[in-house]
Structure formats: structure tokens, C-alpha cells
């Protein structure tokens, strides 16, 4: 089998199965996710399903989540180190900030991913639009992802609470 045929078959297997970071293929090597796939899974776990277990599992065992811009007293105001701390911090954040009446407006929300010179680092610029009966609001943020072995080793999430003024 030539290399192109082999590569095509691997991509077919990858397309058929929702491979998670670090899952091993039968021939003993890892299939890594792209930065776009990691970002999409993180958004789905965090913003869409709000699942602290799924968020924590995306991190390395000793992964770190940081939100440098949030104020003291916020559930994410200090670094969360390790999956148990990330799981607990995210659960507390979602408990204190329930989904409520706000609905994510996917059509008006946008993001741009930036590759860096380091293949284990990428940056996401995000503008999230939330709709509710009183109008809509936008939350802008920047996230810096550092990966190790296909999982998030460190995530710096630069956000502050959404504005109360409607757009």
C-alpha cells in the first residue's frame, strides 16, 4: 500500500469515529486532533453542554486553567490545577452562572484561530452573542491554548463577565 492510500484510509477511520485526544489506533500510534477540533470540542463541552466532566477530561492530568481577568470571589479567580480542580471550578462557575434566559446566537457569534510558531500553542479570539427577551449582548474573549499529547496542558481564558448593556 502506498503512502497516499494509507493516509486516505486513516482519514476515513478518523472521520467515522469521534476520536478523542490521545486515543490509540490499532497500529500503536496516536491520532491527534487539529487545533480547530480541540477548540470546537472545548466550546461544545463548556458553552453548549456546560459539562464540567467533559471540560476536565480535555485537560492533561496536571492541566491548568487560568482566567486572569476575573475578580476575586469569582469561582475561576485563581488557577485551577489538575482535572479535579478544573472539574470543581467549572461546576461552581456553572452553578453560579446558570444558562437562564440567554441563548447563544451561533449565527452572530464568531471566532478566529491563530496558529503560532509552536505547534502545541494556538490562540482563539471569540465574540459570543447571547440573545434574551430584552435584546442581545456580546462577550469578547481571548483564549491561549497550550497542548501536550493532544490534550490541553494550560488554558489562559481572558474574559470578564458579559456587559449588562444591550447591543
C-alpha positions, 0 to 999 in steps of 0.5 A: 500500500502506498503512502497516499492510500494509507493516509486516505484510509486513516482519514476515513477511520478518523472521520467515522469515529469521534476520536478523542485526544490521545486515543490509540489506533490499532497500529500503536500510534496516536491520532491527534486532533487539529487545533480547530477540533480541540477548540470546537470540542472545548466550546461544545463541552463548556458553552453548549453542554456546560459539562464540567466532566467533559471540560476536565477530561480535555485537560492533561492530568496536571492541566491548568486553567487560568482566567486572569481577568476575573475578580476575586470571589469569582469561582475561576479567580485563581488557577485551577490545577489538575482535572479535579480542580478544573472539574470543581471550578467549572461546576461552581462557575456553572452553578453560579452562572446558570444558562437562564434566559440567554441563548447563544446566537451561533449565527452572530457569534464568531471566532478566529484561530491563530496558529503560532510558531509552536505547534502545541500553542494556538490562540482563539479570539471569540465574540459570543452573542447571547440573545434574551427577551430584552435584546442581545449582548456580546462577550469578547474573549481571548483564549491561549491554548497550550497542548501536550499529547493532544490534550490541553496542558494550560488554558489562559481564558481572558474574559470578564463577565458579559456587559449588562448593556444591550447591543 
